[in-house]
Amino acid sequence: MKLNYYNYLLQEVDVDFNPEFIQRLLAKLNWSVICEAITQLDATKDIELPENLTDEVKEDEDMLRKIHHVLLEVEVIEGKLICPETGREFPINKGIPNMLLNDEEV
């Protein structure tokens, strides 16, 4: 499910860089969704990631550092995630999105 960020507050934190961790994580991610999401956030919209996740990208330390920053060092603290298909809003408070269904949705 694709969600869009709206009216958000970001926080950047320092996290130790571990290239092996990032490489293992990449195998579990939907790369196109990550690329689309970073264009929505002010702190990451200037970071250019390749359209396709190739073996060369997975071995490029500079690229792994950019991916590390996007995935681990930028946190959405407050705001909303909005489903573009349904318009359903999910509030984010203290960095935690509330994705529970309302009583009428169960």
Backbone as XML, in Angstrom:
<?xml version="1.0"?>
<chain id="A" units="angstrom">
  <residue number="1" name="MET">
    <atom name="N" x="0.844" y="-1.173" z="0.000"/>
    <atom name="CA" x="0.000" y="0.000" z="0.000"/>
    <atom name="C" x="0.891" y="1.238" z="0.000"/>
  </residue>
  <residue number="2" name="LYS">
    <atom name="N" x="0.621" y="2.163" z="-0.880"/>
    <atom name="CA" x="1.369" y="3.407" z="-0.984"/>
    <atom name="C" x="0.671" y="4.468" z="-0.140"/>
  </residue>
  <residue number="3" name="LEU">
    <atom name="N" x="1.446" y="5.172" z="0.663"/>
    <atom name="CA" x="0.911" y="6.256" z="1.481"/>
    <atom name="C" x="1.735" y="7.514" z="1.225"/>
  </residue>
  <residue number="4" name="ASN">
    <atom name="N" x="1.080" y="8.659" z="1.299"/>
    <atom name="CA" x="1.761" y="9.934" z="1.110"/>
    <atom name="C" x="1.891" y="10.656" z="2.442"/>
  </residue>
  <residue number="5" name="TYR">
    <atom name="N" x="3.028" y="11.342" z="2.626"/>
    <atom name="CA" x="3.238" y="12.146" z="3.826"/>
    <atom name="C" x="2.540" y="13.487" z="3.661"/>
  </residue>
  <residue number="6" name="TYR">
    <atom name="N" x="2.024" y="14.027" z="4.773"/>
    <atom name="CA" x="1.352" y="15.318" z="4.738"/>
    <atom name="C" x="1.611" y="16.052" z="6.042"/>
  </residue>
  <residue number="7" name="ASN">
    <atom name="N" x="1.924" y="17.332" z="5.959"/>
    <atom name="CA" x="2.048" y="18.190" z="7.131"/>
    <atom name="C" x="2.926" y="17.542" z="8.201"/>
  </residue>
  <residue number="8" name="TYR">
    <atom name="N" x="4.150" y="17.261" z="7.849"/>
    <atom name="CA" x="5.026" y="16.477" z="8.715"/>
    <atom name="C" x="6.142" y="17.315" z="9.341"/>
  </residue>
  <residue number="9" name="LEU">
    <atom name="N" x="6.691" y="16.788" z="10.419"/>
    <atom name="CA" x="7.853" y="17.353" z="11.095"/>
    <atom name="C" x="8.922" y="16.275" z="11.100"/>
  </residue>
  <residue number="10" name="LEU">
    <atom name="N" x="10.114" y="16.619" z="10.599"/>
    <atom name="CA" x="11.208" y="15.653" z="10.522"/>
    <atom name="C" x="12.245" y="15.903" z="11.593"/>
  </residue>
  <residue number="11" name="GLN">
    <atom name="N" x="12.949" y="14.843" z="11.917"/>
    <atom name="CA" x="14.098" y="14.921" z="12.816"/>
    <atom name="C" x="15.199" y="14.071" z="12.194"/>
  </residue>
  <residue number="12" name="GLU">
    <atom name="N" x="16.415" y="14.620" z="12.145"/>
    <atom name="CA" x="17.543" y="13.844" z="11.649"/>
    <atom name="C" x="18.385" y="13.406" z="12.845"/>
  </residue>
  <residue number="13" name="VAL">
    <atom name="N" x="18.763" y="12.140" z="12.835"/>
    <atom name="CA" x="19.557" y="11.562" z="13.917"/>
    <atom name="C" x="20.797" y="10.907" z="13.332"/>
  </residue>
  <residue number="14" name="ASP">
    <atom name="N" x="21.829" y="10.767" z="14.148"/>
    <atom name="CA" x="23.037" y="10.078" z="13.714"/>
    <atom name="C" x="22.933" y="8.603" z="14.071"/>
  </residue>
  <residue number="15" name="VAL">
    <atom name="N" x="23.170" y="7.757" z="13.092"/>
    <atom name="CA" x="23.174" y="6.318" z="13.290"/>
    <atom name="C" x="24.463" y="5.798" z="12.670"/>
  </residue>
  <residue number="16" name="ASP">
    <atom name="N" x="25.181" y="4.947" z="13.389"/>
    <atom name="CA" x="26.428" y="4.388" z="12.860"/>
    <atom name="C" x="26.180" y="3.667" z="11.540"/>
  </residue>
  <residue number="17" name="PHE">
    <atom name="N" x="27.059" y="3.912" z="10.589"/>
    <atom name="CA" x="26.946" y="3.312" z="9.261"/>
    <atom name="C" x="27.466" y="1.879" z="9.293"/>
  </residue>
  <residue number="18" name="ASN">
    <atom name="N" x="26.630" y="0.963" z="8.810"/>
    <atom name="CA" x="27.004" y="-0.450" z="8.718"/>
    <atom name="C" x="26.616" y="-0.918" z="7.311"/>
  </residue>
  <residue number="19" name="PRO">
    <atom name="N" x="27.581" y="-0.956" z="6.384"/>
    <atom name="CA" x="27.240" y="-1.285" z="4.996"/>
    <atom name="C" x="26.633" y="-2.684" z="4.828"/>
  </residue>
  <residue number="20" name="GLU">
    <atom name="N" x="27.089" y="-3.634" z="5.619"/>
    <atom name="CA" x="26.540" y="-4.990" z="5.506"/>
    <atom name="C" x="25.061" y="-5.021" z="5.893"/>
  </residue>
  <residue number="21" name="PHE">
    <atom name="N" x="24.703" y="-4.262" z="6.916"/>
    <atom name="CA" x="23.308" y="-4.193" z="7.334"/>
    <atom name="C" x="22.448" y="-3.605" z="6.218"/>
  </residue>
  <residue number="22" name="ILE">
    <atom name="N" x="22.922" y="-2.517" z="5.611"/>
    <atom name="CA" x="22.170" y="-1.876" z="4.534"/>
    <atom name="C" x="22.021" y="-2.834" z="3.354"/>
  </residue>
  <residue number="23" name="GLN">
    <atom name="N" x="23.078" y="-3.547" z="3.011"/>
    <atom name="CA" x="23.005" y="-4.495" z="1.904"/>
    <atom name="C" x="21.973" y="-5.591" z="2.176"/>
  </residue>
  <residue number="24" name="ARG">
    <atom name="N" x="21.933" y="-6.101" z="3.393"/>
    <atom name="CA" x="20.936" y="-7.129" z="3.736"/>
    <atom name="C" x="19.523" y="-6.544" z="3.724"/>
  </residue>
  <residue number="25" name="LEU">
    <atom name="N" x="19.388" y="-5.317" z="4.173"/>
    <atom name="CA" x="18.089" y="-4.661" z="4.218"/>
    <atom name="C" x="17.535" y="-4.413" z="2.814"/>
  </residue>
  <residue number="26" name="LEU">
    <atom name="N" x="18.400" y="-4.086" z="1.881"/>
    <atom name="CA" x="17.966" y="-3.784" z="0.518"/>
    <atom name="C" x="17.212" y="-4.949" z="-0.115"/>
  </residue>
  <residue number="27" name="ALA">
    <atom name="N" x="17.573" y="-6.159" z="0.236"/>
    <atom name="CA" x="16.910" y="-7.339" z="-0.334"/>
    <atom name="C" x="15.451" y="-7.437" z="0.109"/>
  </residue>
  <residue number="28" name="LYS">
    <atom name="N" x="15.088" y="-6.724" z="1.159"/>
    <atom name="CA" x="13.744" y="-6.832" z="1.723"/>
    <atom name="C" x="12.851" y="-5.632" z="1.412"/>
  </residue>
  <residue number="29" name="LEU">
    <atom name="N" x="13.372" y="-4.654" z="0.705"/>
    <atom name="CA" x="12.639" y="-3.417" z="0.456"/>
    <atom name="C" x="12.028" y="-3.371" z="-0.941"/>
  </residue>
  <residue number="30" name="ASN">
    <atom name="N" x="10.930" y="-2.658" z="-1.054"/>
    <atom name="CA" x="10.361" y="-2.346" z="-2.358"/>
    <atom name="C" x="11.047" y="-1.066" z="-2.816"/>
  </residue>
  <residue number="31" name="TRP">
    <atom name="N" x="12.044" y="-1.212" z="-3.673"/>
    <atom name="CA" x="12.914" y="-0.103" z="-4.051"/>
    <atom name="C" x="12.145" y="1.066" z="-4.660"/>
  </residue>
  <residue number="32" name="SER">
    <atom name="N" x="11.177" y="0.798" z="-5.524"/>
    <atom name="CA" x="10.446" y="1.897" z="-6.172"/>
    <atom name="C" x="9.664" y="2.728" z="-5.150"/>
  </residue>
  <residue number="33" name="VAL">
    <atom name="N" x="9.159" y="2.083" z="-4.107"/>
    <atom name="CA" x="8.426" y="2.808" z="-3.060"/>
    <atom name="C" x="9.383" y="3.697" z="-2.267"/>
  </residue>
  <residue number="34" name="ILE">
    <atom name="N" x="10.576" y="3.192" z="-1.971"/>
    <atom name="CA" x="11.587" y="3.998" z="-1.258"/>
    <atom name="C" x="11.946" y="5.225" z="-2.089"/>
  </residue>
  <residue number="35" name="CYS">
    <atom name="N" x="12.204" y="5.022" z="-3.377"/>
    <atom name="CA" x="12.574" y="6.143" z="-4.251"/>
    <atom name="C" x="11.470" y="7.187" z="-4.318"/>
  </residue>
  <residue number="36" name="GLU">
    <atom name="N" x="10.229" y="6.740" z="-4.359"/>
    <atom name="CA" x="9.108" y="7.673" z="-4.410"/>
    <atom name="C" x="8.933" y="8.414" z="-3.083"/>
  </residue>
  <residue number="37" name="ALA">
    <atom name="N" x="9.106" y="7.711" z="-1.981"/>
    <atom name="CA" x="8.910" y="8.317" z="-0.662"/>
    <atom name="C" x="9.916" y="9.426" z="-0.387"/>
  </residue>
  <residue number="38" name="ILE">
    <atom name="N" x="11.161" y="9.247" z="-0.813"/>
    <atom name="CA" x="12.156" y="10.279" z="-0.500"/>
    <atom name="C" x="11.892" y="11.579" z="-1.235"/>
  </residue>
  <residue number="39" name="THR">
    <atom name="N" x="11.167" y="11.522" z="-2.334"/>
    <atom name="CA" x="10.861" y="12.762" z="-3.050"/>
    <atom name="C" x="9.825" y="13.594" z="-2.297"/>
  </residue>
  <residue number="40" name="GLN">
    <atom name="N" x="9.130" y="12.985" z="-1.339"/>
    <atom name="CA" x="8.093" y="13.693" z="-0.581"/>
    <atom name="C" x="8.644" y="14.432" z="0.639"/>
  </residue>
  <residue number="41" name="LEU">
    <atom name="N" x="9.809" y="14.046" z="1.114"/>
    <atom name="CA" x="10.342" y="14.602" z="2.354"/>
    <atom name="C" x="11.408" y="15.652" z="2.063"/>
  </residue>
  <residue number="42" name="ASP">
    <atom name="N" x="11.297" y="16.809" z="2.693"/>
    <atom name="CA" x="12.226" y="17.908" z="2.450"/>
    <atom name="C" x="13.678" y="17.511" z="2.680"/>
  </residue>
  <residue number="43" name="ALA">
    <atom name="N" x="13.948" y="16.724" z="3.699"/>
    <atom name="CA" x="15.321" y="16.378" z="4.056"/>
    <atom name="C" x="15.960" y="15.396" z="3.086"/>
  </residue>
  <residue number="44" name="THR">
    <atom name="N" x="15.156" y="14.768" z="2.239"/>
    <atom name="CA" x="15.702" y="13.746" z="1.348"/>
    <atom name="C" x="15.421" y="13.992" z="-0.123"/>
  </residue>
  <residue number="45" name="LYS">
    <atom name="N" x="14.649" y="15.006" z="-0.452"/>
    <atom name="CA" x="14.231" y="15.179" z="-1.847"/>
    <atom name="C" x="15.385" y="15.518" z="-2.782"/>
  </residue>
  <residue number="46" name="ASP">
    <atom name="N" x="16.502" y="16.018" z="-2.260"/>
    <atom name="CA" x="17.657" y="16.333" z="-3.102"/>
    <atom name="C" x="18.600" y="15.139" z="-3.269"/>
  </residue>
  <residue number="47" name="ILE">
    <atom name="N" x="18.322" y="14.053" z="-2.585"/>
    <atom name="CA" x="19.143" y="12.855" z="-2.710"/>
    <atom name="C" x="18.668" y="12.076" z="-3.928"/>
  </residue>
  <residue number="48" name="GLU">
    <atom name="N" x="19.580" y="11.825" z="-4.831"/>
    <atom name="CA" x="19.226" y="11.088" z="-6.035"/>
    <atom name="C" x="19.606" y="9.628" z="-5.872"/>
  </residue>
  <residue number="49" name="LEU">
    <atom name="N" x="18.618" y="8.782" z="-5.996"/>
    <atom name="CA" x="18.851" y="7.347" z="-5.959"/>
    <atom name="C" x="18.585" y="6.791" z="-7.348"/>
  </residue>
  <residue number="50" name="PRO">
    <atom name="N" x="19.311" y="5.746" z="-7.737"/>
    <atom name="CA" x="19.086" y="5.171" z="-9.063"/>
    <atom name="C" x="17.710" y="4.543" z="-9.173"/>
  </residue>
  <residue number="51" name="GLU">
    <atom name="N" x="17.185" y="4.539" z="-10.383"/>
    <atom name="CA" x="15.860" y="3.981" z="-10.621"/>
    <atom name="C" x="15.822" y="2.481" z="-10.333"/>
  </residue>
  <residue number="52" name="ASN">
    <atom name="N" x="16.922" y="1.800" z="-10.649"/>
    <atom name="CA" x="16.996" y="0.357" z="-10.429"/>
    <atom name="C" x="18.090" y="0.026" z="-9.426"/>
  </residue>
  <residue number="53" name="LEU">
    <atom name="N" x="17.839" y="-0.961" z="-8.630"/>
    <atom name="CA" x="18.790" y="-1.398" z="-7.617"/>
    <atom name="C" x="19.653" y="-2.510" z="-8.206"/>
  </residue>
  <residue number="54" name="THR">
    <atom name="N" x="20.822" y="-2.136" z="-8.706"/>
    <atom name="CA" x="21.714" y="-3.092" z="-9.353"/>
    <atom name="C" x="22.776" y="-3.584" z="-8.372"/>
  </residue>
  <residue number="55" name="ASP">
    <atom name="N" x="23.519" y="-4.596" z="-8.779"/>
    <atom name="CA" x="24.620" y="-5.093" z="-7.955"/>
    <atom name="C" x="25.676" y="-4.010" z="-7.741"/>
  </residue>
  <residue number="56" name="GLU">
    <atom name="N" x="25.889" y="-3.166" z="-8.757"/>
    <atom name="CA" x="26.869" y="-2.087" z="-8.623"/>
    <atom name="C" x="26.440" y="-1.101" z="-7.541"/>
  </residue>
  <residue number="57" name="VAL">
    <atom name="N" x="25.162" y="-0.802" z="-7.494"/>
    <atom name="CA" x="24.636" y="0.106" z="-6.463"/>
    <atom name="C" x="24.843" y="-0.511" z="-5.086"/>
  </residue>
  <residue number="58" name="LYS">
    <atom name="N" x="24.575" y="-1.792" z="-4.964"/>
    <atom name="CA" x="24.697" y="-2.483" z="-3.678"/>
    <atom name="C" x="26.135" y="-2.528" z="-3.168"/>
  </residue>
  <residue number="59" name="GLU">
    <atom name="N" x="27.112" y="-2.331" z="-4.070"/>
    <atom name="CA" x="28.528" y="-2.364" z="-3.681"/>
    <atom name="C" x="29.153" y="-0.972" z="-3.580"/>
  </residue>
  <residue number="60" name="ASP">
    <atom name="N" x="28.447" y="0.056" z="-3.998"/>
    <atom name="CA" x="28.954" y="1.426" z="-3.999"/>
    <atom name="C" x="28.782" y="2.042" z="-2.610"/>
  </residue>
  <residue number="61" name="GLU">
    <atom name="N" x="29.890" y="2.265" z="-1.904"/>
    <atom name="CA" x="29.808" y="2.748" z="-0.522"/>
    <atom name="C" x="29.142" y="4.117" z="-0.417"/>
  </residue>
  <residue number="62" name="ASP">
    <atom name="N" x="29.410" y="5.015" z="-1.368"/>
    <atom name="CA" x="28.772" y="6.329" z="-1.336"/>
    <atom name="C" x="27.251" y="6.188" z="-1.450"/>
  </residue>
  <residue number="63" name="MET">
    <atom name="N" x="26.805" y="5.320" z="-2.344"/>
    <atom name="CA" x="25.364" y="5.100" z="-2.509"/>
    <atom name="C" x="24.778" y="4.432" z="-1.267"/>
  </residue>
  <residue number="64" name="LEU">
    <atom name="N" x="25.503" y="3.489" z="-0.685"/>
    <atom name="CA" x="25.022" y="2.835" z="0.541"/>
    <atom name="C" x="24.885" y="3.846" z="1.677"/>
  </residue>
  <residue number="65" name="ARG">
    <atom name="N" x="25.785" y="4.824" z="1.728"/>
    <atom name="CA" x="25.680" y="5.875" z="2.750"/>
    <atom name="C" x="24.435" y="6.742" z="2.532"/>
  </residue>
  <residue number="66" name="LYS">
    <atom name="N" x="24.115" y="7.039" z="1.276"/>
    <atom name="CA" x="22.899" y="7.805" z="0.984"/>
    <atom name="C" x="21.658" y="7.005" z="1.381"/>
  </residue>
  <residue number="67" name="ILE">
    <atom name="N" x="21.665" y="5.735" z="1.051"/>
    <atom name="CA" x="20.531" y="4.873" z="1.408"/>
    <atom name="C" x="20.412" y="4.763" z="2.922"/>
  </residue>
  <residue number="68" name="HIS">
    <atom name="N" x="21.545" y="4.610" z="3.603"/>
    <atom name="CA" x="21.582" y="4.566" z="5.069"/>
    <atom name="C" x="20.937" y="5.826" z="5.649"/>
  </residue>
  <residue number="69" name="HIS">
    <atom name="N" x="21.308" y="6.981" z="5.105"/>
    <atom name="CA" x="20.761" y="8.244" z="5.602"/>
    <atom name="C" x="19.242" y="8.282" z="5.434"/>
  </residue>
  <residue number="70" name="VAL">
    <atom name="N" x="18.786" y="7.933" z="4.241"/>
    <atom name="CA" x="17.353" y="7.974" z="3.943"/>
    <atom name="C" x="16.569" y="7.023" z="4.851"/>
  </residue>
  <residue number="71" name="LEU">
    <atom name="N" x="17.070" y="5.815" z="5.035"/>
    <atom name="CA" x="16.324" y="4.793" z="5.770"/>
    <atom name="C" x="16.449" y="4.903" z="7.286"/>
  </residue>
  <residue number="72" name="LEU">
    <atom name="N" x="17.608" y="5.335" z="7.776"/>
    <atom name="CA" x="17.848" y="5.238" z="9.216"/>
    <atom name="C" x="18.045" y="6.566" z="9.944"/>
  </residue>
  <residue number="73" name="GLU">
    <atom name="N" x="18.371" y="7.621" z="9.224"/>
    <atom name="CA" x="18.698" y="8.866" z="9.914"/>
    <atom name="C" x="17.634" y="9.960" z="9.774"/>
  </residue>
  <residue number="74" name="VAL">
    <atom name="N" x="16.638" y="9.745" z="8.969"/>
    <atom name="CA" x="15.552" y="10.722" z="8.818"/>
    <atom name="C" x="14.290" y="10.108" z="9.407"/>
  </residue>
  <residue number="75" name="GLU">
    <atom name="N" x="13.755" y="10.761" z="10.431"/>
    <atom name="CA" x="12.559" y="10.257" z="11.116"/>
    <atom name="C" x="11.419" y="11.257" z="10.979"/>
  </residue>
  <residue number="76" name="VAL">
    <atom name="N" x="10.240" y="10.756" z="10.659"/>
    <atom name="CA" x="9.043" y="11.598" z="10.655"/>
    <atom name="C" x="8.487" y="11.564" z="12.075"/>
  </residue>
  <residue number="77" name="ILE">
    <atom name="N" x="8.502" y="12.697" z="12.755"/>
    <atom name="CA" x="8.113" y="12.776" z="14.161"/>
    <atom name="C" x="6.612" y="13.034" z="14.306"/>
  </residue>
  <residue number="78" name="GLU">
    <atom name="N" x="6.082" y="13.950" z="13.537"/>
    <atom name="CA" x="4.662" y="14.305" z="13.589"/>
    <atom name="C" x="4.154" y="14.474" z="12.162"/>
  </residue>
  <residue number="79" name="GLY">
    <atom name="N" x="2.882" y="14.243" z="11.958"/>
    <atom name="CA" x="2.276" y="14.449" z="10.654"/>
    <atom name="C" x="1.202" y="13.431" z="10.365"/>
  </residue>
  <residue number="80" name="LYS">
    <atom name="N" x="1.016" y="13.162" z="9.075"/>
    <atom name="CA" x="-0.004" y="12.207" z="8.645"/>
    <atom name="C" x="0.516" y="11.408" z="7.467"/>
  </residue>
  <residue number="81" name="LEU">
    <atom name="N" x="0.053" y="10.185" z="7.378"/>
    <atom name="CA" x="0.181" y="9.388" z="6.166"/>
    <atom name="C" x="-1.218" y="9.325" z="5.575"/>
  </residue>
  <residue number="82" name="ILE">
    <atom name="N" x="-1.340" y="9.576" z="4.287"/>
    <atom name="CA" x="-2.651" y="9.576" z="3.647"/>
    <atom name="C" x="-2.642" y="8.583" z="2.491"/>
  </residue>
  <residue number="83" name="CYS">
    <atom name="N" x="-3.646" y="7.728" z="2.468"/>
    <atom name="CA" x="-3.814" y="6.765" z="1.384"/>
    <atom name="C" x="-4.394" y="7.505" z="0.177"/>
  </residue>
  <residue number="84" name="PRO">
    <atom name="N" x="-3.685" y="7.508" z="-0.965"/>
    <atom name="CA" x="-4.205" y="8.228" z="-2.128"/>
    <atom name="C" x="-5.444" y="7.575" z="-2.737"/>
  </residue>
  <residue number="85" name="GLU">
    <atom name="N" x="-5.672" y="6.296" z="-2.490"/>
    <atom name="CA" x="-6.832" y="5.606" z="-3.054"/>
    <atom name="C" x="-8.108" y="5.864" z="-2.260"/>
  </residue>
  <residue number="86" name="THR">
    <atom name="N" x="-7.990" y="5.878" z="-0.916"/>
    <atom name="CA" x="-9.182" y="5.997" z="-0.077"/>
    <atom name="C" x="-9.291" y="7.345" z="0.633"/>
  </residue>
  <residue number="87" name="GLY">
    <atom name="N" x="-8.180" y="8.077" z="0.730"/>
    <atom name="CA" x="-8.173" y="9.323" z="1.481"/>
    <atom name="C" x="-8.048" y="9.108" z="2.981"/>
  </residue>
  <residue number="88" name="ARG">
    <atom name="N" x="-7.958" y="7.866" z="3.414"/>
    <atom name="CA" x="-7.837" y="7.535" z="4.840"/>
    <atom name="C" x="-6.553" y="8.141" z="5.387"/>
  </residue>
  <residue number="89" name="GLU">
    <atom name="N" x="-6.658" y="8.778" z="6.547"/>
    <atom name="CA" x="-5.515" y="9.429" z="7.179"/>
    <atom name="C" x="-5.040" y="8.619" z="8.380"/>
  </residue>
  <residue number="90" name="PHE">
    <atom name="N" x="-3.728" y="8.507" z="8.498"/>
    <atom name="CA" x="-3.111" y="7.823" z="9.627"/>
    <atom name="C" x="-2.194" y="8.825" z="10.324"/>
  </residue>
  <residue number="91" name="PRO">
    <atom name="N" x="-2.530" y="9.258" z="11.545"/>
    <atom name="CA" x="-1.704" y="10.247" z="12.232"/>
    <atom name="C" x="-0.378" y="9.653" z="12.692"/>
  </residue>
  <residue number="92" name="ILE">
    <atom name="N" x="0.655" y="10.496" z="12.688"/>
    <atom name="CA" x="1.969" y="10.123" z="13.218"/>
    <atom name="C" x="2.212" y="11.010" z="14.427"/>
  </residue>
  <residue number="93" name="ASN">
    <atom name="N" x="2.387" y="10.407" z="15.586"/>
    <atom name="CA" x="2.666" y="11.136" z="16.823"/>
    <atom name="C" x="3.891" y="10.544" z="17.490"/>
  </residue>
  <residue number="94" name="LYS">
    <atom name="N" x="4.857" y="11.409" z="17.831"/>
    <atom name="CA" x="6.103" y="10.981" z="18.464"/>
    <atom name="C" x="6.798" y="9.890" z="17.658"/>
  </residue>
  <residue number="95" name="GLY">
    <atom name="N" x="6.711" y="10.000" z="16.322"/>
    <atom name="CA" x="7.395" y="9.074" z="15.437"/>
    <atom name="C" x="6.679" y="7.764" z="15.177"/>
  </residue>
  <residue number="96" name="ILE">
    <atom name="N" x="5.480" y="7.592" z="15.737"/>
    <atom name="CA" x="4.759" y="6.331" z="15.605"/>
    <atom name="C" x="3.468" y="6.552" z="14.823"/>
  </residue>
  <residue number="97" name="PRO">
    <atom name="N" x="3.334" y="5.894" z="13.645"/>
    <atom name="CA" x="2.073" y="6.022" z="12.905"/>
    <atom name="C" x="0.987" y="5.160" z="13.541"/>
  </residue>
  <residue number="98" name="ASN">
    <atom name="N" x="-0.210" y="5.719" z="13.684"/>
    <atom name="CA" x="-1.346" y="4.973" z="14.212"/>
    <atom name="C" x="-2.127" y="4.447" z="13.015"/>
  </residue>
  <residue number="99" name="MET">
    <atom name="N" x="-2.001" y="3.157" z="12.766"/>
    <atom name="CA" x="-2.654" y="2.551" z="11.605"/>
    <atom name="C" x="-3.773" y="1.608" z="12.017"/>
  </residue>
  <residue number="100" name="LEU">
    <atom name="N" x="-4.277" y="1.808" z="13.223"/>
    <atom name="CA" x="-5.391" y="0.992" z="13.698"/>
    <atom name="C" x="-6.676" y="1.408" z="12.999"/>
  </residue>
  <residue number="101" name="LEU">
    <atom name="N" x="-7.532" y="0.442" z="12.777"/>
    <atom name="CA" x="-8.824" y="0.716" z="12.163"/>
    <atom name="C" x="-9.762" y="1.346" z="13.186"/>
  </residue>
  <residue number="102" name="ASN">
    <atom name="N" x="-10.650" y="2.213" z="12.721"/>
    <atom name="CA" x="-11.700" y="2.751" z="13.567"/>
    <atom name="C" x="-12.746" y="1.661" z="13.802"/>
  </residue>
  <residue number="103" name="ASP">
    <atom name="N" x="-13.570" y="1.824" z="14.833"/>
    <atom name="CA" x="-14.578" y="0.819" z="15.149"/>
    <atom name="C" x="-15.499" y="0.525" z="13.961"/>
  </residue>
  <residue number="104" name="GLU">
    <atom name="N" x="-15.883" y="1.570" z="13.227"/>
    <atom name="CA" x="-16.792" y="1.368" z="12.095"/>
    <atom name="C" x="-16.117" y="0.686" z="10.910"/>
  </residue>
  <residue number="105" name="GLU">
    <atom name="N" x="-14.801" y="0.574" z="10.917"/>
    <atom name="CA" x="-14.078" y="-0.076" z="9.822"/>
    <atom name="C" x="-13.828" y="-1.558" z="10.066"/>
  </residue>
  <residue number="106" name="VAL">
    <atom name="N" x="-14.091" y="-2.017" z="11.267"/>
    <atom name="CA" x="-13.824" y="-3.422" z="11.611"/>
    <atom name="C" x="-14.942" y="-4.314" z="11.124"/>
  </residue>
</chain>
